[in-house]
Amino acid sequence: MKRVTAIVRPERMEPLKDALFAANVSGMTISQVHGCGAQHGWSEYVRGTEVMLNMVPKVKFEVVVDDDGRLRITIHVEVYYGFVLPEVAANLRQIEALAGAGCEIVRMAIPSRAALDAFEAVCAASPLPVVADIHFDATIAIEAARRGAAKLRINPGNIGGLEATDAVIEAAREAGIPIRIGVNAGSLDSALAARDDLTLPQKLAASAADYVRHFEERGFHDIVVSAKAHDVQATIDTYRLLAAEIPTVPLHIGVTEAGTAFQGIIKSACGLGVLLEQGIGDTLRISLTDDPCVEVRACWTLLSALNLRRRSPELISCPTCGRCQVNLIGLAQEVEQRLASVASPVKVAVMGCVVNGPGEAADADIGVACGAGTGVVFSHGKI
């Protein structure tokens, strides 16, 4: 009988045991459950109701340095979802599901004035801050600010000009909430879109930067900027320009209209991964034609892969080879499913070879290396 010391949180022990038993590991006893040690907090700077990333000296912030000398940083996950607003109960159910998946900010479209009553009801009951997304009608943005929006998102290309924007600024100032200046490649100002001397990234960055200057000239600095395109390289180039031109302004990053889950996650990981690794980005959304909860999971997986922020388990599993003598694909998928409800940044390994498994997954908190009718359980490389 194998005995292993698992360094995990006590409240996460049972899900991990279930996951290991799913891998057909028999004769195993898990004992000596300890806490994960010192948990270092996140240093957060709150602008309005939204928490911004403490990564580079963009805005006022505090720095938390871990015992190993690394700066701890936080980027928050935002989802924009598509329930019809009059369905208040349905919206709240969706928001609760998103919160359970790890979402921290939700954004809702308000397509007409008729939807404002329902929007107000959602804001009053939502467990998450709700961002109002408005196009074409500045009066809707003004009213949303009065009815509980945690932030406004407006598009410079279609909100109605600078005069209409000024009225939105004053409404946000009175409500004490930030505004996201959200530029999109498909809805640039017509004069700017028609210029042949600029690339698309230059047009997007110019539109956003011009609006930032307009806001700052009016003494309104509680702003966030996004400038999105569906092309990965255009997205990277645009945000690099913005980070250089408006370095003190928080950026919401994303590859818009990225597609269904398979393509969209790959495109987003490529574009956002490059930006995040360079210290660009304060909130993010992975935009998918799929269940919004899938977006949230993808965001957290990306942040975890970059060691920026961890919330969920990481599954380490090998791609199989001639030494594998078990149905490793099925085992790994079963373990992944059982870990889906665990909100703890532990590393769990399911390896198909008792020869190399413990060594190749030596950083796993707990793992199993499988053989023909047998297996070994290990923790941090030790059986």
N, C-alpha and C positions, 0 to 999 in steps of 0.2 A: 504493500500500500504506500502510495506517494503522499507526502505531506508538504504543503507549500505555504509560505507566508505571503499573503496578498496585501500589498500596500494600497488600499483603496478606502474611500469613505464608507463608514459602516452602513449608511442608508442605501448605498449602491451595491451592497454585497449580494443580495438575492438575485437581482437581474444578471450579475456577472456569473454567478453560479449556474443559473439557468442556461446562459449562453454556452458555458463550458460543457455542461451536461448534454446540450444539443449536439455537441461535437463528438458524442459517443465516448467520452472519457469516463472510464469506470474505475472504481476503487480509489476515488480521490476524496481527500478530506481537506477542507479549507479551514485554517485556524489562524489565530494570532492576528486578528483584524485590527489594523491601526488607522489613525487618521492620516491624511495626506501631508501633514506637516504644515508649516506656516503658509497661509494663503495671503498673498500680497494683493492689496486692494488696487483698484484702478483710479487713477487721477483723472477727474472729469471736470470740464469747464462747461457750464450750462449757459447757452445763449437763448433767451426766451424760455421755451419749454423743450428745446432739443439739445441733446448732449453731443458735443463735438469731440473730434479726435485730438488727443494730445500727442502729436508726432513731431512736428517741427514748429519753430517759433512763428506761428501765424497770428495767433491772438493771445490774450492773456491766458496763462495756463500754469499749472503746477506740474512738477516732474516727480514721479515715483521711481526710484532706482531699486531693483531687486538685489538680493544678497550677492548675486553673481555679477553685478555691475550693469545689467541690461536695463534699458528704459522700458517701462511697461506702458503700452499704448492701447487706446480703445477706439474702435470704429463701430458705428451703430448701423443696424440693419433696418432698411425701410422697404415696405411693400406697397404697391399700388394695385388695388384689386377691383373687380368689375361687377359687384352686386348692384342691382338697381336701387337707387337711394330710397324710394318710398318704403321699401321693405326693411323697416327698422330692426325688427327681430332677426331677420336673416343676416343683416350687416353685423349685428352684435355677435351672432354665433360665429361668423367668419373671423371677426377680430379676436374673439376668445381663442379660436383654433390657432390663429397666427401667433398670438401671445404665447400659447403653449408650445409652439414650435420654436420660439426664440425671437420672434419679431419684436422690435422695439419702437417703431414708428410706422403708422399706417397713413396712406394718402388716398383720398377719395375724390372722385370727380363730382362736381356739382354742375350738371348740364343746363339747369334752368332755375329760375327763381322759385318755381313750384317745389323744388327739392329741398329748399332751405329749412322748412320745418322738420323734415326727417333728419337732415344733417345735424340740426341742433340737438335733437333727441339722441342721436348716436353719440355726439360729443359728450353729452351729459352722462352717459352710461358706459362709455368705452374705458377699458382698462389700460389702453395705450393712447398716447397723444395722437390726435387726428389732424392731418394736414389737408387743407382744402385746395383742390386743384381746379383752377378756373381758366377758361379760354373765352375770348370774344366779348365778355361783358364785365366791365370793371365794377358795376354796381353789385353783382353777385359776390365778388371778392370783398367788397366793403361790408356787406351784410354778413358774410361768413365770419369776418373778424369780430363782429358784434355778437355772434351766436355761438362762440366757443371754440373756433378753430385754434389749434395750437400753433399753426403756421399757415401762411398763404403761399401757394405756388402760382405765379403768373408767367405768361410767355410774352416777351417783348414784341414778338412778331405779330401778335393778334389781339392784344389786350385793349387796343384803341388809341394808342399814342401817349405822348408824355403827359398831357393834361389829365387823362384818365388815370395814368400811373400815379400822378401826384395825389389824387384823391385816395387811392389804395394805400399809399405810403402813410397818409395821415390817419387812416382807419387802423392800420397796423400799429402805428405809434400810440394811438389812444388805447388800443387793446393790450399793448405791451408784448406783442408777438413778432417773430421774425418773418421775413419774406424770402422765398427762394425765387431767384431770377432764373427761370428754366428755359433755355434756348434749345430749339430742336432744328436739325438739318432740314426737315420738311416744311418748316414754317418760319423761315427767316423773313425779316423785313424785305419787301420787294426791291427797294433800291439797293440794299446790300447784296441780295441774292443775285442781282443782275450784273454785278461787277465781275469782269473777266480777269482783272489783274490780281485777284486774290484766290487762294485755294479754299476749299471748304473749311478746313480747320481754322484758317485765318479769318474767314467770315464769321464762324461761330464764336471764336474768341473775341473778335472785334465787337460783335453784337452784345455779348455778355459784359465786356469791359466798359463799353459806352454806358450801359445801364447802371453799372456799379458807380461810375463817376456821377451820373445823374442823381442816384440815391444819396451819395456822400455829400454832394453839393447842397442837398436839402437836409443835411444833418442826420440822416438815417443810416446807421451802420450795422444794424442787426440783420444781416443778409447772408444768404447762402447762394451759391451759383452752381448751375449745371449747364452743360452744353453737349447734347447727346446726338450721336449718329449711329446707324446700324453697322457701319464699316469699322472694323477693329482698329486699323491703323489710323483712320481719321479720328477716332475717339482718343487714342493715345496722343496723337499730335496736338489735338485741341487742348487737352488738359495740361499738357506740358507747357503750351503757350500761356494758358491761364495761370498756372502756378508761378510762372516767371513774371507775368504782367500784374497780377493782383495777389501777391503772396500773403497778404493779411486776411484774405477773404476765404472762409471755409468752402470746400467744394463737395458737392454731391456727385458721385461718379456712377456711371452705368453705360452699358452698350444697349441702346434702345432697340426694340423690335428684333431681338436676337434670334427668335425662332422657337421651335419646340424644344423640349428638354435636352435631347442629345446634342443638337447643334448649338443651342443657346448657352448651355453651360460651358461648352468648349470655347465659344467665342468670348464669353464673359470672363472666363478664367484667363484667357490669353490677354485681353485688353486690361482688365482690372488688376490682374496679377502684376503686370508690368508697372502700372501706376502705383499700386500700393507698395511694391518693393522700393520704389523711388520716393516714398513718403508723400505721395499725392492722394488725397481723398480723406473725407471726414465722415460722410455717410455713404452708403452704397445700396444699390438695388441690382439684383440679377433679374433681368426682364425676360420672362418665359411665357410662351403660349401653353400654359399648364396651370395646375392647382397652385395658388400663391404660396401654400405651405412648402411646395417643392422649391420655390425661389428662396425661402428662408433657409432651408436645409443647405442649399447650394452656397448661399452667402457664408454661412458658418463654416462649411467645409473649406471654402477658399481662405477665409481668415485663419483657420486652424493650420492649413497647409503652409501658410506664410509665417506661422508662429506670431501672429499679431494678436489673436484673441481666441481662446478655446472655450467651448461650452459642451460639446458632445464627444462621445468616445471616438477614437480613431481605430479603424480596423486595419491591421497589418496582415496581409495574406499573400502567399506566393502565387505565381502564374502557372504552377505545376510544371513537371518535367518527367523524365523517364524514371526517376526515383519515387515518384508519387504512387502510392498503392491504395489510396482511398478516394472517395468521391469528394474531393476537396471543394469543388465549385459549389456543390449543394450544401456542404457544411458551412462554408464561409457565408453563403447567402442566408442561411438559417441564423447564424450568429449575428449577422448584420441586422436582421429583422428584430431579433430579441433585444438588441442594444438600442433600437430606435427610440425607445421611451426613456433612455437613461440620459440625464442632463449632467454629465460629469466628464471632464476632459481626461479620461483614462485611455491608455493604449492597450488594446486587446489583439493578440496575434493568433491566427489559425494557419499553421504551416503544414506542408505536406511531406516533410522529410525530417526524421529524427536525427539525421546526421548533421544537417546545416541549420535546421529550424531555430533552435534556441540561440545560436550565434547570430544569425541574420536578423532576428527580431529581439536582440538583446536589450533594447530600450523599452520593450513592452512591459507594462505593469503586471500583466498576467497573460499567459498564452498556452497553446497546446501544439505540440508537434506530433503528427500522426504517422503511424506505420501500418503494416499489414496486421490488422487485428489487435493493435496495441497503440500506445501513445504515451507521451510524457508531458507533464504540466511544468511550466517554468515561470519564473518571475525575474525580470532584469537579467536574463541570461543564465540564471541558476536553476537547475532542475531540483 
